[in-house]
Amino acid sequence: MLTLKNKYQHVMSVVQLASVNGTVASHLRTHDSMILLLNASILIYLCTHL
């Protein structure tokens, strides 16, 4: 089981990754469906790994 500090750091790293992916996606001008899929996969990852 992750400690609270480790969980916080884990969430921060995932959020940072999400923002990087969002920046890349906006630069590539990908379709909205791709961005929605990315966000959904991040949410699923958070739900299953925390």
N, C-alpha and C positions, 0 to 999 in steps of 0.2 A: 504493500500500500504506500502510495506517495505521501510524504509529509506535506503540510500546507505550503511551506516555502518552495519545495520542489514542484508542487502543483502550480503555484503562482508563476514560477519561472517557465514551466512547461507551457502554460497558457500564453505567457508573453512571447515565447518563441514562436508559437503557432500563429498568434496575432501578427507578429512581425512578418512571418512567412506569408500570411494572407495579404498584408498590405503590399509586400513586394510583388506577389502574384497579381494583385489588383493594378499596380502601377504598370507592370509588363503588359497586362491585358489591355489597359487603356492605350498604351503606346502602340500596340499591335492592332488596335481598333477591332477587337474580336466581337462576335455577335453577343447580344445580351444573354442568350441561352447558354453560351459557354461560361459566362461569368456567373450566372445562376447555378450552373452545374458545379463550378469551382466552390462557390459559397456553400452549397449543399454538402459537398464532399468534406469540406472543412468542419461543418457542423456535425456530420456523422462521425468524423475522426474524433472530435472533442467528446462527443457523447460516449463513444466506445472506449476511449483511452483514459478518461478521468475517473 
